[in-house]
Amino acid sequence: MATLPNPLPQLAADPSGRVLGLEIPLPQGRLIDTTDEGPWHEPLLWCADETAAPGAWAAVQPARRTAGLLPVLLDVGGAQGGPQEWELLPGEMSYPGDHDADEVLAEFWDAYATTDDPDWPGLGNAPTPAPEAVTDPDVLAAETADALVEDPSRLKDPRLALVPARRSADIPAAIGWTGPTNHENDVARLCAVLRSWEDRFGIRVVALSYDHLVLSVATPPTTEAEAEALAAEHFAFCPDNIWQGTADGTRGSYARALLREPVWSFWWD
């Protein structure tokens, strides 16, 4: 996978993060290079030792500009523990920019759609919100992170992490996340879809657990037609969201739940 120069090793000499241009010191944390195939040649991420508190995400956002490090919450409270136990496989990941989101979703659609479904409808159009409804994606991501750390029903033990990545959509591939492995082994292909959603819906990758992904959504669908088109994309991206995440297992009910919804969650069985 193509990567930028990794600034994380600098934290070994300066754990405060001052060397990265942060004005507020980082909490105590550790550099993680553990993968399912042994130690990686450089740190994959930095992860705090303590549970994240409101404001933690906003405090490290300047690292994006000064060092190319992007924040994400990692839920270490599940049975699989923290990222050291997540079977990370960065060496198996390609580069998200090498894939086309429409082609990736079309392939999944063909694999999972039933004979009663139409052909792959293609990517939906970006919503056009009223000017007063426009939200800055990074501001919303920070607000979403705060809401998640205050709600133990969503994340059991969220830890703040920093990942060297070109854009938020690339974070799962950058660390070699294997949460969707029963659906797709090369998560960079799914990150190509996340990039498309980043462009069209203003998503940010806010949280990861062993097999869950949580996104903030600055520009969610506001019409039934937009929501139905997006539900088709979500079905191809993560069929379990519809099959196991709705009462009737239909895209119609799932689409209705997407209307004006600023947080999307995905889980792969």
PyRosetta script that sets phi, psi and omega in degrees:
from pyrosetta import init, pose_from_sequence

init()
pose = pose_from_sequence("MATLPNPLPQLAADPSGRVLGLEIPLPQGRLIDTTDEGPWHEPLLWCADETAAPGAWAAVQPARRTAGLLPVLLDVGGAQGGPQEWELLPGEMSYPGDHDADEVLAEFWDAYATTDDPDWPGLGNAPTPAPEAVTDPDVLAAETADALVEDPSRLKDPRLALVPARRSADIPAAIGWTGPTNHENDVARLCAVLRSWEDRFGIRVVALSYDHLVLSVATPPTTEAEAEALAAEHFAFCPDNIWQGTADGTRGSYARALLREPVWSFWWD")
pose.set_psi(1, 133.9)
pose.set_omega(1, 177.4)
pose.set_phi(2, -68.4)
pose.set_psi(2, 132.2)
pose.set_omega(2, -177.5)
pose.set_phi(3, -133.6)
pose.set_psi(3, 160.4)
pose.set_omega(3, 171.7)
pose.set_phi(4, -85.4)
pose.set_psi(4, 164.7)
pose.set_omega(4, 172.5)
pose.set_phi(5, -54.1)
pose.set_psi(5, 136.4)
pose.set_omega(5, -173.0)
pose.set_phi(6, -92.7)
pose.set_psi(6, 113.2)
pose.set_omega(6, -179.7)
pose.set_phi(7, -83.0)
pose.set_psi(7, -6.2)
pose.set_omega(7, -174.2)
pose.set_phi(8, -59.6)
pose.set_psi(8, -37.4)
pose.set_omega(8, -179.8)
pose.set_phi(9, -56.3)
pose.set_psi(9, -22.8)
pose.set_omega(9, 178.8)
pose.set_phi(10, -63.7)
pose.set_psi(10, -24.0)
pose.set_omega(10, -179.4)
pose.set_phi(11, -71.9)
pose.set_psi(11, -17.3)
pose.set_omega(11, 176.9)
pose.set_phi(12, -64.2)
pose.set_psi(12, -35.8)
pose.set_omega(12, 179.4)
pose.set_phi(13, -89.2)
pose.set_psi(13, -26.2)
pose.set_omega(13, -177.7)
pose.set_phi(14, -137.4)
pose.set_psi(14, 81.3)
pose.set_omega(14, -177.4)
pose.set_phi(15, -63.6)
pose.set_psi(15, -14.8)
pose.set_omega(15, -178.8)
pose.set_phi(16, -69.9)
pose.set_psi(16, -23.2)
pose.set_omega(16, -177.2)
pose.set_phi(17, 88.0)
pose.set_psi(17, 0.4)
pose.set_omega(17, 178.5)
pose.set_phi(18, -59.4)
pose.set_psi(18, -35.8)
pose.set_omega(18, -179.4)
pose.set_phi(19, -63.1)
pose.set_psi(19, -20.5)
pose.set_omega(19, 178.6)
pose.set_phi(20, -91.2)
pose.set_psi(20, 2.9)
pose.set_omega(20, 179.7)
pose.set_phi(21, 88.6)
pose.set_psi(21, 13.3)
pose.set_omega(21, 179.1)
pose.set_phi(22, -84.6)
pose.set_psi(22, 132.5)
pose.set_omega(22, 179.6)
pose.set_phi(23, -83.1)
pose.set_psi(23, -30.7)
pose.set_omega(23, 178.1)
pose.set_phi(24, -99.3)
pose.set_psi(24, 125.7)
pose.set_omega(24, -177.1)
pose.set_phi(25, -59.9)
pose.set_psi(25, 144.7)
pose.set_omega(25, 174.0)
pose.set_phi(26, -67.2)
pose.set_psi(26, 149.0)
pose.set_omega(26, 170.5)
pose.set_phi(27, -67.3)
pose.set_psi(27, 168.9)
pose.set_omega(27, 177.3)
pose.set_phi(28, -61.0)
pose.set_psi(28, 134.9)
pose.set_omega(28, -177.8)
pose.set_phi(29, -158.9)
pose.set_psi(29, -169.3)
pose.set_omega(29, -177.9)
pose.set_phi(30, -145.2)
pose.set_psi(30, 153.2)
pose.set_omega(30, 173.1)
pose.set_phi(31, -87.4)
pose.set_psi(31, 136.7)
pose.set_omega(31, -175.9)
pose.set_phi(32, -118.9)
pose.set_psi(32, 124.1)
pose.set_omega(32, 176.5)
pose.set_phi(33, -124.8)
pose.set_psi(33, 13.4)
pose.set_omega(33, -175.8)
pose.set_phi(34, -77.1)
pose.set_psi(34, 128.5)
pose.set_omega(34, 175.2)
pose.set_phi(35, -129.0)
pose.set_psi(35, 173.7)
pose.set_omega(35, 179.5)
pose.set_phi(36, -72.1)
pose.set_psi(36, -10.1)
pose.set_omega(36, -179.3)
pose.set_phi(37, -115.6)
pose.set_psi(37, 19.3)
pose.set_omega(37, -179.3)
pose.set_phi(38, 105.8)
pose.set_psi(38, -179.7)
pose.set_omega(38, -177.7)
pose.set_phi(39, -62.0)
pose.set_psi(39, 136.8)
pose.set_omega(39, 174.5)
pose.set_phi(40, -77.6)
pose.set_psi(40, 160.5)
pose.set_omega(40, -174.2)
pose.set_phi(41, -73.1)
pose.set_psi(41, -10.7)
pose.set_omega(41, 177.4)
pose.set_phi(42, -153.5)
pose.set_psi(42, 163.0)
pose.set_omega(42, 179.6)
pose.set_phi(43, -61.8)
pose.set_psi(43, 138.6)
pose.set_omega(43, 176.4)
pose.set_phi(44, -86.2)
pose.set_psi(44, -30.7)
pose.set_omega(44, -176.7)
pose.set_phi(45, -164.7)
pose.set_psi(45, 162.7)
pose.set_omega(45, 168.1)
pose.set_phi(46, -108.3)
pose.set_psi(46, 136.8)
pose.set_omega(46, -178.7)
pose.set_phi(47, -133.4)
pose.set_psi(47, 132.5)
pose.set_omega(47, 179.3)
pose.set_phi(48, -68.5)
pose.set_psi(48, 150.9)
pose.set_omega(48, 179.4)
pose.set_phi(49, -82.8)
pose.set_psi(49, -23.2)
pose.set_omega(49, -175.5)
pose.set_phi(50, -108.0)
pose.set_psi(50, 156.1)
pose.set_omega(50, 176.7)
pose.set_phi(51, -58.5)
pose.set_psi(51, 136.8)
pose.set_omega(51, -178.3)
pose.set_phi(52, -67.5)
pose.set_psi(52, 147.2)
pose.set_omega(52, 177.0)
pose.set_phi(53, -116.5)
pose.set_psi(53, 159.6)
pose.set_omega(53, 175.5)
pose.set_phi(54, -54.2)
pose.set_psi(54, 138.9)
pose.set_omega(54, -179.2)
pose.set_phi(55, 93.9)
pose.set_psi(55, -14.2)
pose.set_omega(55, -177.4)
pose.set_phi(56, -64.1)
pose.set_psi(56, -41.4)
pose.set_omega(56, -179.0)
pose.set_phi(57, -62.5)
pose.set_psi(57, -49.6)
pose.set_omega(57, -177.9)
pose.set_phi(58, -61.4)
pose.set_psi(58, -32.9)
pose.set_omega(58, -177.1)
pose.set_phi(59, -66.3)
pose.set_psi(59, -29.0)
pose.set_omega(59, -177.7)
pose.set_phi(60, -102.6)
pose.set_psi(60, 0.4)
pose.set_omega(60, 179.9)
pose.set_phi(61, -57.3)
pose.set_psi(61, -33.2)
pose.set_omega(61, 176.9)
pose.set_phi(62, -58.5)
pose.set_psi(62, -20.9)
pose.set_omega(62, 179.8)
pose.set_phi(63, -63.9)
pose.set_psi(63, -21.4)
pose.set_omega(63, 176.1)
pose.set_phi(64, -64.8)
pose.set_psi(64, -42.4)
pose.set_omega(64, -177.8)
pose.set_phi(65, -79.4)
pose.set_psi(65, -39.7)
pose.set_omega(65, -172.7)
pose.set_phi(66, -85.6)
pose.set_psi(66, -26.0)
pose.set_omega(66, -173.1)
pose.set_phi(67, -138.4)
pose.set_psi(67, -1.5)
pose.set_omega(67, -178.5)
pose.set_phi(68, 71.3)
pose.set_psi(68, 27.5)
pose.set_omega(68, 178.3)
pose.set_phi(69, -107.2)
pose.set_psi(69, 130.5)
pose.set_omega(69, -176.3)
pose.set_phi(70, -110.3)
pose.set_psi(70, 139.4)
pose.set_omega(70, 179.9)
pose.set_phi(71, -80.3)
pose.set_psi(71, 151.0)
pose.set_omega(71, 172.4)
pose.set_phi(72, -156.6)
pose.set_psi(72, 149.1)
pose.set_omega(72, 173.9)
pose.set_phi(73, -93.4)
pose.set_psi(73, 134.3)
pose.set_omega(73, 175.6)
pose.set_phi(74, -114.3)
pose.set_psi(74, 122.4)
pose.set_omega(74, -179.8)
pose.set_phi(75, -87.7)
pose.set_psi(75, 110.2)
pose.set_omega(75, -177.4)
pose.set_phi(76, -100.9)
pose.set_psi(76, 9.8)
pose.set_omega(76, -174.5)
pose.set_phi(77, -89.4)
pose.set_psi(77, 0.7)
pose.set_omega(77, -180.0)
pose.set_phi(78, -83.0)
pose.set_psi(78, 178.8)
pose.set_omega(78, -178.5)
pose.set_phi(79, -63.2)
pose.set_psi(79, -24.4)
pose.set_omega(79, -177.7)
pose.set_phi(80, -86.3)
pose.set_psi(80, -3.1)
pose.set_omega(80, 178.2)
pose.set_phi(81, 72.5)
pose.set_psi(81, -146.4)
pose.set_omega(81, -175.7)
pose.set_phi(82, -93.0)
pose.set_psi(82, -175.5)
pose.set_omega(82, -173.2)
pose.set_phi(83, -61.4)
pose.set_psi(83, -21.2)
pose.set_omega(83, 176.6)
pose.set_phi(84, -63.4)
pose.set_psi(84, -23.9)
pose.set_omega(84, -178.5)
pose.set_phi(85, -106.0)
pose.set_psi(85, 11.4)
pose.set_omega(85, -173.3)
pose.set_phi(86, -90.4)
pose.set_psi(86, 7.6)
pose.set_omega(86, 179.1)
pose.set_phi(87, 57.7)
pose.set_psi(87, 46.3)
pose.set_omega(87, 179.4)
pose.set_phi(88, -65.2)
pose.set_psi(88, 140.7)
pose.set_omega(88, -178.5)
pose.set_phi(89, -135.7)
pose.set_psi(89, 67.6)
pose.set_omega(89, -178.2)
pose.set_phi(90, -61.6)
pose.set_psi(90, -29.8)
pose.set_omega(90, -179.0)
pose.set_phi(91, -69.6)
pose.set_psi(91, -14.9)
pose.set_omega(91, -179.5)
pose.set_phi(92, -94.5)
pose.set_psi(92, -1.0)
pose.set_omega(92, -175.1)
pose.set_phi(93, -93.6)
pose.set_psi(93, 137.7)
pose.set_omega(93, 171.6)
pose.set_phi(94, -87.3)
pose.set_psi(94, -162.6)
pose.set_omega(94, -179.1)
pose.set_phi(95, -106.4)
pose.set_psi(95, 126.6)
pose.set_omega(95, -177.4)
pose.set_phi(96, -53.3)
pose.set_psi(96, -34.8)
pose.set_omega(96, -178.9)
pose.set_phi(97, -68.3)
pose.set_psi(97, -10.9)
pose.set_omega(97, 178.7)
pose.set_phi(98, -86.2)
pose.set_psi(98, -0.1)
pose.set_omega(98, -176.0)
pose.set_phi(99, -120.3)
pose.set_psi(99, 151.8)
pose.set_omega(99, 178.1)
pose.set_phi(100, -104.4)
pose.set_psi(100, 123.8)
pose.set_omega(100, -175.1)
pose.set_phi(101, -58.5)
pose.set_psi(101, -42.5)
pose.set_omega(101, -178.8)
pose.set_phi(102, -63.3)
pose.set_psi(102, -41.9)
pose.set_omega(102, 179.7)
pose.set_phi(103, -67.2)
pose.set_psi(103, -39.8)
pose.set_omega(103, 179.0)
pose.set_phi(104, -62.2)
pose.set_psi(104, -48.8)
pose.set_omega(104, -178.0)
pose.set_phi(105, -68.1)
pose.set_psi(105, -35.7)
pose.set_omega(105, 177.8)
pose.set_phi(106, -61.7)
pose.set_psi(106, -39.4)
pose.set_omega(106, 179.2)
pose.set_phi(107, -64.3)
pose.set_psi(107, -44.8)
pose.set_omega(107, 178.6)
pose.set_phi(108, -65.7)
pose.set_psi(108, -39.9)
pose.set_omega(108, 178.9)
pose.set_phi(109, -57.5)
pose.set_psi(109, -46.7)
pose.set_omega(109, -179.8)
pose.set_phi(110, -62.2)
pose.set_psi(110, -30.6)
pose.set_omega(110, -177.8)
pose.set_phi(111, -79.0)
pose.set_psi(111, -30.9)
pose.set_omega(111, -170.8)
pose.set_phi(112, -115.0)
pose.set_psi(112, -19.0)
pose.set_omega(112, -179.8)
pose.set_phi(113, -68.4)
pose.set_psi(113, 152.0)
pose.set_omega(113, 179.1)
pose.set_phi(114, -89.3)
pose.set_psi(114, 173.4)
pose.set_omega(114, 179.1)
pose.set_phi(115, -67.4)
pose.set_psi(115, -18.1)
pose.set_omega(115, 178.7)
pose.set_phi(116, -83.8)
pose.set_psi(116, -12.7)
pose.set_omega(116, -179.2)
pose.set_phi(117, -80.2)
pose.set_psi(117, 150.6)
pose.set_omega(117, 175.0)
pose.set_phi(118, -72.8)
pose.set_psi(118, 176.1)
pose.set_omega(118, 173.1)
pose.set_phi(119, -63.7)
pose.set_psi(119, 161.6)
pose.set_omega(119, 178.7)
pose.set_phi(120, -51.8)
pose.set_psi(120, 122.6)
pose.set_omega(120, -174.6)
pose.set_phi(121, -79.5)
pose.set_psi(121, -9.7)
pose.set_omega(121, -177.6)
pose.set_phi(122, 89.7)
pose.set_psi(122, 171.2)
pose.set_omega(122, -179.5)
pose.set_phi(123, -69.3)
pose.set_psi(123, 141.2)
pose.set_omega(123, 176.8)
pose.set_phi(124, -77.3)
pose.set_psi(124, 164.2)
pose.set_omega(124, 177.8)
pose.set_phi(125, -77.5)
pose.set_psi(125, 154.1)
pose.set_omega(125, 175.3)
pose.set_phi(126, -68.8)
pose.set_psi(126, 138.1)
pose.set_omega(126, 175.9)
pose.set_phi(127, -62.5)
pose.set_psi(127, 155.0)
pose.set_omega(127, 176.5)
pose.set_phi(128, -117.6)
pose.set_psi(128, 88.7)
pose.set_omega(128, -176.7)
pose.set_phi(129, -74.7)
pose.set_psi(129, 158.1)
pose.set_omega(129, 173.3)
pose.set_phi(130, -64.7)
pose.set_psi(130, 147.9)
pose.set_omega(130, -177.0)
pose.set_phi(131, -51.9)
pose.set_psi(131, -37.8)
pose.set_omega(131, -177.7)
pose.set_phi(132, -72.0)
pose.set_psi(132, -13.3)
pose.set_omega(132, -178.1)
pose.set_phi(133, -97.5)
pose.set_psi(133, -2.0)
pose.set_omega(133, -178.2)
pose.set_phi(134, -71.1)
pose.set_psi(134, 129.9)
pose.set_omega(134, -179.3)
pose.set_phi(135, -120.7)
pose.set_psi(135, 136.1)
pose.set_omega(135, 176.0)
pose.set_phi(136, -66.7)
pose.set_psi(136, 124.5)
pose.set_omega(136, -175.9)
pose.set_phi(137, -58.4)
pose.set_psi(137, -37.0)
pose.set_omega(137, -178.2)
pose.set_phi(138, -74.8)
pose.set_psi(138, -33.5)
pose.set_omega(138, 175.0)
pose.set_phi(139, -65.5)
pose.set_psi(139, -44.8)
pose.set_omega(139, 179.1)
pose.set_phi(140, -64.2)
pose.set_psi(140, -38.2)
pose.set_omega(140, 178.9)
pose.set_phi(141, -60.0)
pose.set_psi(141, -43.0)
pose.set_omega(141, 178.8)
pose.set_phi(142, -64.8)
pose.set_psi(142, -41.0)
pose.set_omega(142, 178.6)
pose.set_phi(143, -65.8)
pose.set_psi(143, -39.6)
pose.set_omega(143, 178.6)
pose.set_phi(144, -65.2)
pose.set_psi(144, -42.2)
pose.set_omega(144, 177.6)
pose.set_phi(145, -59.5)
pose.set_psi(145, -43.9)
pose.set_omega(145, 178.2)
pose.set_phi(146, -61.2)
pose.set_psi(146, -43.0)
pose.set_omega(146, 179.9)
pose.set_phi(147, -63.5)
pose.set_psi(147, -38.1)
pose.set_omega(147, -179.4)
pose.set_phi(148, -67.5)
pose.set_psi(148, -41.6)
pose.set_omega(148, -177.6)
pose.set_phi(149, -71.7)
pose.set_psi(149, -18.4)
pose.set_omega(149, 178.2)
pose.set_phi(150, -91.8)
pose.set_psi(150, -1.7)
pose.set_omega(150, -176.3)
pose.set_phi(151, -123.0)
pose.set_psi(151, 94.3)
pose.set_omega(151, -177.4)
pose.set_phi(152, -65.1)
pose.set_psi(152, -12.5)
pose.set_omega(152, 176.6)
pose.set_phi(153, -75.0)
pose.set_psi(153, -17.0)
pose.set_omega(153, -179.5)
pose.set_phi(154, -95.8)
pose.set_psi(154, -49.5)
pose.set_omega(154, 179.0)
pose.set_phi(155, -129.3)
pose.set_psi(155, 127.5)
pose.set_omega(155, -175.2)
pose.set_phi(156, -74.6)
pose.set_psi(156, -43.5)
pose.set_omega(156, -178.6)
pose.set_phi(157, -149.6)
pose.set_psi(157, 78.9)
pose.set_omega(157, -176.4)
pose.set_phi(158, -77.9)
pose.set_psi(158, 134.3)
pose.set_omega(158, 176.3)
pose.set_phi(159, -118.5)
pose.set_psi(159, 137.9)
pose.set_omega(159, 175.9)
pose.set_phi(160, -70.7)
pose.set_psi(160, 136.0)
pose.set_omega(160, 177.0)
pose.set_phi(161, -134.6)
pose.set_psi(161, 157.4)
pose.set_omega(161, 175.2)
pose.set_phi(162, -124.7)
pose.set_psi(162, 133.6)
pose.set_omega(162, -174.9)
pose.set_phi(163, -129.0)
pose.set_psi(163, 132.7)
pose.set_omega(163, 173.7)
pose.set_phi(164, -76.8)
pose.set_psi(164, 111.2)
pose.set_omega(164, -177.6)
pose.set_phi(165, -151.7)
pose.set_psi(165, 152.0)
pose.set_omega(165, -179.7)
pose.set_phi(166, -68.4)
pose.set_psi(166, -36.9)
pose.set_omega(166, -179.7)
pose.set_phi(167, -154.1)
pose.set_psi(167, 161.8)
pose.set_omega(167, -174.3)
pose.set_phi(168, -56.0)
pose.set_psi(168, -38.5)
pose.set_omega(168, -178.0)
pose.set_phi(169, -60.7)
pose.set_psi(169, -21.6)
pose.set_omega(169, -176.3)
pose.set_phi(170, -87.8)
pose.set_psi(170, -7.2)
pose.set_omega(170, -173.0)
pose.set_phi(171, -54.5)
pose.set_psi(171, -47.8)
pose.set_omega(171, -178.9)
pose.set_phi(172, -57.7)
pose.set_psi(172, -43.0)
pose.set_omega(172, 179.4)
pose.set_phi(173, -69.4)
pose.set_psi(173, -35.7)
pose.set_omega(173, -177.4)
pose.set_phi(174, -61.9)
pose.set_psi(174, -32.7)
pose.set_omega(174, 179.5)
pose.set_phi(175, -98.1)
pose.set_psi(175, -1.9)
pose.set_omega(175, -179.6)
pose.set_phi(176, 74.1)
pose.set_psi(176, 33.7)
pose.set_omega(176, -177.6)
pose.set_phi(177, -63.0)
pose.set_psi(177, 136.7)
pose.set_omega(177, -177.5)
pose.set_phi(178, -119.6)
pose.set_psi(178, 23.0)
pose.set_omega(178, -179.8)
pose.set_phi(179, -54.8)
pose.set_psi(179, -41.1)
pose.set_omega(179, -179.1)
pose.set_phi(180, -89.6)
pose.set_psi(180, 23.9)
pose.set_omega(180, -169.0)
pose.set_phi(181, -58.0)
pose.set_psi(181, -28.8)
pose.set_omega(181, 177.5)
pose.set_phi(182, -74.3)
pose.set_psi(182, -11.3)
pose.set_omega(182, 179.3)
pose.set_phi(183, -108.8)
pose.set_psi(183, -40.1)
pose.set_omega(183, -177.0)
pose.set_phi(184, -156.7)
pose.set_psi(184, 123.8)
pose.set_omega(184, -179.6)
pose.set_phi(185, -76.0)
pose.set_psi(185, -35.0)
pose.set_omega(185, -179.0)
pose.set_phi(186, -98.4)
pose.set_psi(186, 94.3)
pose.set_omega(186, -174.1)
pose.set_phi(187, -65.9)
pose.set_psi(187, -14.0)
pose.set_omega(187, 176.1)
pose.set_phi(188, -60.5)
pose.set_psi(188, -29.8)
pose.set_omega(188, 176.9)
pose.set_phi(189, -65.9)
pose.set_psi(189, -38.2)
pose.set_omega(189, 175.5)
pose.set_phi(190, -71.7)
pose.set_psi(190, -32.6)
pose.set_omega(190, 176.5)
pose.set_phi(191, -65.3)
pose.set_psi(191, -29.4)
pose.set_omega(191, 174.5)
pose.set_phi(192, -62.2)
pose.set_psi(192, -37.3)
pose.set_omega(192, 175.3)
pose.set_phi(193, -67.6)
pose.set_psi(193, -42.6)
pose.set_omega(193, 177.4)
pose.set_phi(194, -59.3)
pose.set_psi(194, -37.8)
pose.set_omega(194, 176.7)
pose.set_phi(195, -61.3)
pose.set_psi(195, -42.0)
pose.set_omega(195, 179.1)
pose.set_phi(196, -64.2)
pose.set_psi(196, -40.2)
pose.set_omega(196, 177.7)
pose.set_phi(197, -69.4)
pose.set_psi(197, -32.3)
pose.set_omega(197, 175.8)
pose.set_phi(198, -61.3)
pose.set_psi(198, -42.9)
pose.set_omega(198, -179.1)
pose.set_phi(199, -71.3)
pose.set_psi(199, -39.7)
pose.set_omega(199, -173.7)
pose.set_phi(200, -91.5)
pose.set_psi(200, -32.0)
pose.set_omega(200, -173.0)
pose.set_phi(201, -121.5)
pose.set_psi(201, -0.8)
pose.set_omega(201, 179.2)
pose.set_phi(202, 66.5)
pose.set_psi(202, 38.8)
pose.set_omega(202, -179.5)
pose.set_phi(203, -77.2)
pose.set_psi(203, 156.8)
pose.set_omega(203, 168.3)
pose.set_phi(204, -135.1)
pose.set_psi(204, 141.6)
pose.set_omega(204, 173.4)
pose.set_phi(205, -76.6)
pose.set_psi(205, 112.0)
pose.set_omega(205, -174.9)
pose.set_phi(206, -100.5)
pose.set_psi(206, -37.9)
pose.set_omega(206, -175.3)
pose.set_phi(207, -147.9)
pose.set_psi(207, 147.3)
pose.set_omega(207, 174.5)
pose.set_phi(208, -133.8)
pose.set_psi(208, 142.6)
pose.set_omega(208, 164.2)
pose.set_phi(209, -123.4)
pose.set_psi(209, -165.2)
pose.set_omega(209, -178.7)
pose.set_phi(210, -56.2)
pose.set_psi(210, -39.5)
pose.set_omega(210, -177.7)
pose.set_phi(211, -141.0)
pose.set_psi(211, 17.8)
pose.set_omega(211, 178.0)
pose.set_phi(212, -118.0)
pose.set_psi(212, 147.8)
pose.set_omega(212, 176.8)
pose.set_phi(213, -132.8)
pose.set_psi(213, 130.9)
pose.set_omega(213, 179.3)
pose.set_phi(214, -123.1)
pose.set_psi(214, 129.6)
pose.set_omega(214, -179.4)
pose.set_phi(215, -119.1)
pose.set_psi(215, 142.8)
pose.set_omega(215, 165.3)
pose.set_phi(216, -89.7)
pose.set_psi(216, 150.7)
pose.set_omega(216, -172.5)
pose.set_phi(217, -133.8)
pose.set_psi(217, 106.7)
pose.set_omega(217, -176.2)
pose.set_phi(218, -75.3)
pose.set_psi(218, -30.1)
pose.set_omega(218, -176.5)
pose.set_phi(219, -131.2)
pose.set_psi(219, 74.8)
pose.set_omega(219, -179.9)
pose.set_phi(220, -74.0)
pose.set_psi(220, 166.1)
pose.set_omega(220, 178.5)
pose.set_phi(221, -64.6)
pose.set_psi(221, 145.5)
pose.set_omega(221, -178.9)
pose.set_phi(222, -119.7)
pose.set_psi(222, -4.6)
pose.set_omega(222, 178.1)
pose.set_phi(223, -124.9)
pose.set_psi(223, 159.6)
pose.set_omega(223, 179.9)
pose.set_phi(224, -62.5)
pose.set_psi(224, -38.8)
pose.set_omega(224, -179.6)
pose.set_phi(225, -64.1)
pose.set_psi(225, -43.0)
pose.set_omega(225, 177.6)
pose.set_phi(226, -62.3)
pose.set_psi(226, -42.8)
pose.set_omega(226, -178.1)
pose.set_phi(227, -66.8)
pose.set_psi(227, -38.0)
pose.set_omega(227, 179.4)
pose.set_phi(228, -67.1)
pose.set_psi(228, -39.9)
pose.set_omega(228, 177.5)
pose.set_phi(229, -64.9)
pose.set_psi(229, -40.5)
pose.set_omega(229, 179.6)
pose.set_phi(230, -68.5)
pose.set_psi(230, -36.8)
pose.set_omega(230, 178.8)
pose.set_phi(231, -59.9)
pose.set_psi(231, -35.2)
pose.set_omega(231, 176.5)
pose.set_phi(232, -64.2)
pose.set_psi(232, -40.8)
pose.set_omega(232, 178.1)
pose.set_phi(233, -65.1)
pose.set_psi(233, -43.5)
pose.set_omega(233, 179.8)
pose.set_phi(234, -63.7)
pose.set_psi(234, -37.4)
pose.set_omega(234, 178.8)
pose.set_phi(235, -62.2)
pose.set_psi(235, -44.8)
pose.set_omega(235, 178.7)
pose.set_phi(236, -67.3)
pose.set_psi(236, -37.2)
pose.set_omega(236, -178.5)
pose.set_phi(237, -69.6)
pose.set_psi(237, -40.3)
pose.set_omega(237, -174.7)
pose.set_phi(238, -154.1)
pose.set_psi(238, 83.3)
pose.set_omega(238, -177.6)
pose.set_phi(239, -56.0)
pose.set_psi(239, -30.9)
pose.set_omega(239, -178.7)
pose.set_phi(240, -61.7)
pose.set_psi(240, -27.2)
pose.set_omega(240, 177.7)
pose.set_phi(241, -58.4)
pose.set_psi(241, -36.5)
pose.set_omega(241, -178.5)
pose.set_phi(242, -90.2)
pose.set_psi(242, -47.9)
pose.set_omega(242, -176.4)
pose.set_phi(243, -62.7)
pose.set_psi(243, -39.5)
pose.set_omega(243, -175.5)
pose.set_phi(244, -114.8)
pose.set_psi(244, -8.8)
pose.set_omega(244, -175.2)
pose.set_phi(245, -103.2)
pose.set_psi(245, 1.0)
pose.set_omega(245, 177.2)
pose.set_phi(246, -125.7)
pose.set_psi(246, 154.5)
pose.set_omega(246, -176.8)
pose.set_phi(247, -64.4)
pose.set_psi(247, -37.0)
pose.set_omega(247, -176.8)
pose.set_phi(248, -108.3)
pose.set_psi(248, 0.2)
pose.set_omega(248, 176.9)
pose.set_phi(249, 68.2)
pose.set_psi(249, 26.2)
pose.set_omega(249, -177.5)
pose.set_phi(250, -115.2)
pose.set_psi(250, 151.7)
pose.set_omega(250, 176.9)
pose.set_phi(251, -70.0)
pose.set_psi(251, -25.1)
pose.set_omega(251, 179.7)
pose.set_phi(252, -62.2)
pose.set_psi(252, -49.2)
pose.set_omega(252, 179.8)
pose.set_phi(253, -68.8)
pose.set_psi(253, -34.4)
pose.set_omega(253, 178.0)
pose.set_phi(254, -64.9)
pose.set_psi(254, -41.6)
pose.set_omega(254, -179.5)
pose.set_phi(255, -60.8)
pose.set_psi(255, -41.1)
pose.set_omega(255, -179.7)
pose.set_phi(256, -61.4)
pose.set_psi(256, -33.7)
pose.set_omega(256, 180.0)
pose.set_phi(257, -73.6)
pose.set_psi(257, -15.7)
pose.set_omega(257, -179.6)
pose.set_phi(258, -83.1)
pose.set_psi(258, -16.4)
pose.set_omega(258, -177.0)
pose.set_phi(259, -59.7)
pose.set_psi(259, 119.8)
pose.set_omega(259, 177.1)
pose.set_phi(260, 57.8)
pose.set_psi(260, 21.5)
pose.set_omega(260, -178.2)
pose.set_phi(261, -85.5)
pose.set_psi(261, 118.9)
pose.set_omega(261, -174.9)
pose.set_phi(262, -88.6)
pose.set_psi(262, 2.7)
pose.set_omega(262, 178.9)
pose.set_phi(263, -136.1)
pose.set_psi(263, 127.1)
pose.set_omega(263, 174.4)
pose.set_phi(264, -114.1)
pose.set_psi(264, 135.9)
pose.set_omega(264, 177.8)
pose.set_phi(265, -123.6)
pose.set_psi(265, 143.3)
pose.set_omega(265, -179.8)
pose.set_phi(266, -132.1)
pose.set_psi(266, 143.6)
pose.set_omega(266, 179.3)
pose.set_phi(267, -143.0)
pose.set_psi(267, 131.1)
pose.set_omega(267, 179.6)
pose.set_phi(268, -109.7)
pose.set_psi(268, 125.4)
pose.set_omega(268, -177.6)
pose.set_phi(269, -71.5)
pose.dump_pdb("model.pdb")
